[in-house]
């Protein structure tokens, strides 16, 4: 069959001079390459967003996880609810200028600017990141994040 009729029937050209090398059937080079890539994929560690992720060196991360508590509060009258995250900060943090805070619909990330401490936490349920607020309490050295649960 010519290339035009192959393409018309199957949507690709699989034989003849116009065929791409990858489509040629029974080519041992393709099987060898596929087996090699498949083996690399099977041996790869599962990705993780948590601190202390598994790496090829198997060494633990030097970032210390920030102490935190999270709870969900609901207003019975309005039916609205929010996640309250309280992060206890080290003495090196004097204010918001010493922190990098990122809040998305699925997680909150808090890291100190010196890179020594961090927190990467998935919300119990999706939140509205535009309505979330963060406040630093100097006396108690705590970061208070209030994140309203997203409307479903």
PECORSUL-V404584 format. One line per field, one symbol per residue. ss: DSSP state (a for helix, b for strand, c for the rest). phi: phi as a letter, one per 30 degrees, with the letter a starting at -180 (. if undefined). A space follows every 50 residues. Layout:
ss->???
phi->???
This chain:
ss->ccaaaaaaaaccccccccccaaaccccaaaaaaaaaaaaaaaaccccccc cccccccccccccbbcbbbbbbbbccccccbbbbbbbbcccccccaaabb bbbcccbbbbbbccccbbbbbbccccbcaaacbbbbbccccbbbbbbbbc cc
phi->.ddddddddciaccbjddddeddddhcdddddddeddddddddddddbcd diddbddidddddcdddabbbccbcddcidbbcccccdcdddccaddcbc cbbbdcabbbbdddidbabbbdddadccddcdbbbccddchbccccbddd dc
